[in-house]
Amino acid sequence: MTKQSSFKRAVRERARATGQRYTQARADLELANRQEFIHSRPFEEVPLKAHLEQQYGIEINSILPIDDDPATRPDGSWPGHYPSTLVVKHVDGQQWIARIFSSSADRVSRVQGDAEILQFLAAHDFPAERIARDDPVTALGGKGIIVTKFIDGGRPSAGSPAVWHELGDLLGRLHTLPAAGGAVSRDGGAEEHDGGFHVGRPKEDLAAAMSFLISVENDVNAAGREKFEWLRDQVENADDAEGLPEALTHGNYHPWAAVGTPGNLSIVGWAGSGRGPRLPALAWLLRTAAEHNATENIAAVMHGYSQHVRLSDDERQRLPAILNMRALWLECLGFRMTVNDGRVPAMDEGWMRPNSHEHAERVAAQAIAAVRN
């Protein structure tokens, strides 16, 4: 079968499963195939479907990435954004989420740890996704799969201060859960969407950022060299958050990690979770709050968080640097994508700009002032 005929078959299958017209399904699939991590965790739908049906004694109607079907696509997302997070629709109407960890760097033991952390959160009544079965982790071809219950409601609106307060409150609750052994004590807090090559503590985000830059260093032309050198210097001199107070923390905590209805939100996406410095998760939440009605939403986050946690003097002092940590990861990823697309990176684009440190200082000052008032 030719590559073209295989693509057409995939479009037809997508159109059938989602109810889209062929032209829209084709446009979505073309967009998905251009995304950065679309091939980082490859899988084949047919054997995966058979595997889940056999393992759990279920009958599956469809199994698609959560972004493929407009009915399940998170608000603000796009085809190919979460290619390894699948919606499993049962014939009887149930829905699960299946997350596939199939890159060469993924370990089944880490996925089993994800399930252990979810069970710990459930035992402490923390609002998070729940495992779908008592044995939620299986392996297909030596690669781990975890199944959880689908949560209705979609993503909350980022325009509401009440949502930011709730997110701050939930993060504070998370950071005050008791210490425990097993997977709860594993290194965590880093982004994990790059195929599992950089998992663990938040400092792994800096290692990943440097790897993004180095991977395209030989392809950067003279016009893009200024930004390359600037970004490399930022990574080399970034604060890695080590030495700060620690807790069980989430690897990508912001409104896109929340699902449900305001006042009853649950946090999802725990693959990057574990014990690590607590400040990077709060900093990323504050950084994203600063994009929407900044002063009010930053204050809402801090009021919610400070109901449970009081920042240490070291955390207050290092907050401006930590505010740029995840943004730097994103900008280095964007730099690689720009170079690979044959475009020229500019200094005034993206998450990190020459004035990013001034921006971080302002956000930090607003956050600290909010809990002093």
N, C-alpha and C positions, 0 to 999 in steps of 0.2 A: 504494500500500500504506500502510495506517495505521501510526502509530507503535507501537500495541499489537501489531499483527500482525507487524511487524518484530521486536519484542522477543521474541515467542513463537517466531519462527523462529530467532532467535539462541539461545534457551534449548534448543530441540530440537537444534540443531547442536552446542552445548556438551555436551549429554547424550550425543549419539552419539559424539563424539570422546573423552570422558572415561570413558564407561561409567557415569556417575551416573544416578540416578533423576531424572525431570523436576523434581520438587519441590526436590531439592537443587541441581540445576543452576540453577534459577530463583533460589533464595536466594543462591547464590554470585554470580550475575550482578547481582542487585540490590545486594549488598554492594559489588561491584567498581565499579558505577556511582556509588557515593557517595564513592569515594576521591579525594583531592586532585588527583592528577596523571593521572587516568584519561584525560582528553582533551587533555593537553599535547602528545602526539605521536600524532596520529590516523593510522590506516591502515585499509585495507580488505583483508580476508584473501584474497579471491578473486584480485584482480590481483597481490597479493604472492606468492601461491603460484605463479601462472603465471610471474611474473618469475623467481623462483628456479629453477623447473624449466627454463626456457629458458636462463638464464644458465649453469647448472651441469650440464645434461643429467641431472637427477635426476628421480625420481618421488616425490612427497610424499604420504604417507598422511594427515597432519594437521599443522596449524600453529596453536599456541595460546600465549597468554601463559603463562609458566612457573608462575604461581600458579593457573591455571584447572584444571589436572589434578591431583587429589590424588596421583597417582603421581610427579609432578615438582615439586610445590609444596615450596619450601624449608621446613625446620622452623622454626616460629614465624612464618611469613608468612601471607598471607591474600589472597583474590581481589582483584585490582585494585592490589596493592602494586607489582608490576613490570609494568605493562601493555605496555611496549615491549620487554620481554625475552621472546622467543618460543622455544619448543621446536619444532624442525622434525623431525618423525618421517618417515623415509624408508620407502618400501615394503619395501626390503631389510633394514630393521631398524636402520640407522644413525640417530643423532640428532645434530643440530646445535643450536647456539644462534644465533638471529638477533636482532640489536639494531637497532631502527628509530629513526632520527633524522629526524623529519618535522615538527618545529615550525617556525614562521617564523624562529626564531633559529638553528636548526641549520645547520651548514655541512658540505658533503661533504668539504672539505679537512680538517676536524677529525677526521672519521671515518677518513679515510685516514691521518691521524696516529696514531690509535688502533692501526691495523694495524701501522704502522711501529714503535711502541713494543712491541707484542706480539712482533714479529720480533726486536727488540733483546733483549728478555727471554729469548726462546728461545735466541738466540746465546750468552747468558751463563748458560744453564742455570738460570735462575731459575724456580721453580715457579709458573707462571701458566697461564691458559687459553691454548690454541694456536689459531692460525688454521686454518680448515677447508680452505681451498684457497690456492694461491699468489696468487690474485686475490680476496681475501676481501671487498673492498668494491665494491659496485655502487650505482647510483643508480636510483630509481624515481620518476618525476615530479620529478626534481631533488633528491630527498632521499636521504641516504646510508643504506646497510644494510651491516652487517658480520656475517660468519658465522664462528663458532668451534666447536671440538669440544666436545660435551657431556661433562662430567666426572661420573662416577658417585661415589656415596658420600654426597651431600647435605652439609648443614652439620654441623660438629663440635659436640659438646656444650660449652656454655660453662661447665660445672661442673668441668671438669678443669684443674688447674694446668698439666699437661703441654701442653694445647692453648694456653694463654696463653703459656707459654714458647716454644712453636713459633712462634706469631704474632709475639712479640717478636723472635725470632731471624730470621724471614723479613723483618721490617721493617728490622732492622739490616742484613741482606744487601742489601736494596733500596737503602738509603741509602748504601751503600758501592760501588755499581756505578760504573764509570768515566763521566765526562762524555762526551757525544757531541753531534753536531749534529743537524739535522733536527728531527723531532717530539720527540725525547728532550729537547731543550733548550727546548721551548715552555713557556709559563706553565702551571702545573698545581697541583693540590692542593685545589681547591674542589669542593664538592658539585655534581653536574651534573644532578640529577633534576627541576629546575624548567623543563624544556623548553629548556635551553641558553641561557637569557637571562643567566646569570651564571656564566661559565666562566673558568678561569684560576687565578690565585694564591688562596691561602686568604682573603685580604682580600675576595674577591668574595662569600664567605659573609655577610659583614657588610653588603655592599650589598644582597644578596638579602633578608636579615633586615629591613632598613629598608624595602625595597619591600613586604614582606608587611604591615608595620604601616601604611604610608601608604595602601595599597590599601583599608583598611577604616576609616581614621581618621574619616571622616564618619559612620560607622555605629556608632561606639562610644558607648554611653549613659553616663550619669553613674556607674552602678555599675561599669562596666568601665574608667573613665577612669584610676583609680589604677594599675592594672596596665599600661595603655597607656603612661602617662608614665614608669613605672619601666622598662619594656622599652626604650622609645626612648632613655632616658638610658644604659642599659646598652650599647646598640648604638653610640651616639655616642662613648662613652668606652672602648670595647673595644680591646684590644691586637690589632693586625692581623698580628702576627708578622713584619713587615718588618724587615730588618736582621739576622736570625738566620741561622745556617749553612743552606745549601741543598743539595738533592740531587734526583734523580729520586724523585718521591713519588706516593702514591696518594691519590685524592680522598675516600675513605670507608672508611678502614682500621679494621676491627673484625671480630669473628667472622662476621658476615653476609657478609663479602667472601671468606671461605674456604670451599672445597669439597673434599671427598675424605675420606680416613680419617686419623685422628691419626697423626703421624709421616710422612705423605705428603700434606700439604695443598697445595692450589694456590690462588692468589689470583685473583679474577675481578673484573670491573667496572672496567675501566681507562679509561673515557671521561673521567674527571676528572683523569687522570694528567698529569704533566709536571714541570718543574723549579720548585721553590718552597721556602720554608722547610720544613725537615724536622720541626720540633717539632709542628705541628698534627696530623699523622698519629699520632705517638706519644701525644700528649695525648688524642686521641679513643679510642685503644686503652686507655689507662689509665682514662679516664672510664668506659668500658663494663666494664672489669675490676673497677672499684670497686662494681659492682652485684652481683657474685657473689663471695662469700667474699673480701672486699676485700683484706685484708692479704696473704694468700697469693698471690692472683692478680696483684696489683700487683707484688709481688716477683718472680713468675715472668716477667712481661712485661719488667721491668727487667733481670733476669739474662740473658734471651735477647737483648735489644737490646744490652746493654753488652758482649756478646761481640764486637761489631763496631763500636759507636759509643760514644764518651765524650762526654757532654753538655758543652757549653761553659758557662762561668760565666754568660753572658747567658741561655742556655737554662734553666739552673736557676733563675735569678732570675725569669724571666718565665713559667715553667711554670704557676703558679696561674692567671694570667689566660688563658693559652692553653687551659687545661683547660675553660674555660667557652665557648670559641668556637663549637664545633659545637652544644653544648647551647643556646646562644642562638639559633642558626639554627632549631633544632627548635622552641623555645618560641615564636618569632615566627610560624613557620608554624602551630603549634597555635593561637595567638591568632587568626590570621586565620580558620582553620577554625571556631573557636568562635563568633566574631562572625557569620560567614556562615551558621552554623546557627541563629542567633537566640538563642544562649545567652550567659550572662554570664561572662566570664573571672574566675577567682578567683586571689588571690595565692598560695594554698597548693597549686596544682596544677602539674603538668608538670615539665619539666626544670629550669627556672630558678625559684628561690624566693628570698625575701629573705636566706636563709642560704646561698645558693649559693657565695658567696665563701669563707665559712668551710669549706664542704665541699671546695672546690678546694684550699685551703691544706692541709687534712689529707691529701688524696690526693697532692699534690705532696711533702709532707714524708715520707709513706710511701715514695714512689717514690725519692726521693733517699737516704733512709736505707737502702733495700734494696741499693743499689750501694756504700754505704760499709761495710756489714757484711761 
